[in-house]
Amino acid sequence: MEIAIKLSQFLLSLSILIILHELGHFIPAKLFKTRVEKFYLFFDIKYSLLKKKIGETEYGIGWLPLGGYVKISGMIDESMDKEQMALPPQPWEFRSKPAWQRLIIMLGGVTVNFILAFIIYIGMTFFYGEQYIANSELKDGIWVSNPVVEKAGLKTGDKIVAIDGVKAERFYELNEKILMSKEIEVIRDGNSQKIHFPVNFIDQLMEGKRASLIELRVPFVVAGVEESSKNKDIVKAKDIITSFNGKPITYADQVLAAVDMLKGKTVAAIVKRDDKEIPVNIKVNDIAKLGIAYAARMPLNNLEKLGLYKISKQEYGFFESFPVGINRGFEQLGSYWKQLKAIFNPSTGAYKGVGGFAAIFNIFPNTWSWEAFWSITALLSIMLGVMNLLPIPALDGGHVMFLLYEMISGRKPSDKFLENAQMVGFVLLIALLLFANGNDIYKAIVGK
């Protein structure tokens, strides 16, 4: 059932993005009286699942869900229709239109992608508002359990002040910003200091096989006890450890740090159970383990009830949502651009993390959440827009590059040159597709 929910969200999101992107090409083409021969969701190699011709355009759904397309008459595109291009240009063809009209047609898809993302962020701001923990609420700093992050310089208890010179305001934004950062300013033991991350930090993270960078410090709430644990009858689910080895305990990381030094010992502790404090003796085994699972992540409301953090809630009116949503869209656009630059910089090793359709599929949650669905769809829309703007022949950006050359120089590239460029673009795209999806397969095999 979980797979079906993920697949449904994946296909729905992909369909929305493809249809709207292709509409971005279709509408200006029709406005400029350019014939559109086909409009397809997914690719119809050899055959289609569904098709119907209305007027001069055949609308359909293909069987291969790797994208979609509109086939515009008189345009050198993925169809490589050389027979049509060998005939004299017709007034309804793409090649007969002025360069500025062709430019608008080619930019239509990515324009719709960016507009869609901003509309989604505005809508989410209006309908859901914001719920977050202000960075200033982390009175005892962050939790660093990832050894790669610790090696880079961050430590549990650090209070993050700024990332790359920008003040850190909300906790949920920190992980993404740290991932792409060069310098982090923290308060440690009352003193301010700056931490410089290595260029290949992303590469080190992937080698370390740990996804999290920093986490909220949470209390040690017992989630369960292993059957083989000597603590099976000592603690119960939902117990909260408040004292361990004679020291008051606020956070789970304090227990974990203490356990490492108490191998094979029985430790006096106090747990909070049904609002009562109960003394217990917890046993640490010979490999410094308790055999007790704790809740590493807790609902924000529960953390607020325990008095650890104050949850900030902000609701916005219809018109208030516009600047907030637009700002969020620009932040995501800037963040993705940084990630893309890192991917194309071999020294970062970020290219190893490039994923294909499996990676996109795995972004979606196992349970249906419209908030998560629209958030992911907005991000994918930005990604699709940026990727399509890359100056690679066969992508919209490649067509735009040649059109700009034509408009500036006054000389139109020959059809033969454009055909060759299209073929080169296809080879590059196939190589990127194989690399990205090959990465997915490799990660699945090695368990990364």
Buried (B, 14 or more C-beta within 10 A) or exposed (E): EEEEBBEEBBEEBBBBBBBBBBBBBBBBBBEBEBBBBBBBBBBBEEEBEEBEEEEEBBBBBBEEBBBBBBBBBBBBBBBEBEEBBEEEEEEBBBBBBEBEBBBBBBBBBBBBBBBBBBBBBBBBBBEBEBEBBBBEBBEBBBBBBBEBBEEBBBBBBBBBBBBBEEEBEBBEBBEBBBBBBEEBBBBBEEEEEEBEBBEBBBBBBBEBEEEBBBBBBBBBBBBBBEEEBBBEEBBBEEBBBBBBBEEEBBBBBBBBEBBEEBEEEEBEBBBBBEEEEBEBEBBBBEEBEBBBBBBBEBEBEEBBEBEBBEBBEEEBEEEEBBEBBBEBBBBBBEBBEBBBEBBEBEEBBBBBBBBBBBBBBBBBBEEEBEEBBBBBBBBBBBBBBBBBBBBBBBBBBBBBBBBEBBBEEEEBBEEEEBBBBBEBBBEBBEEBEEEBBEBBEEBEEEEB
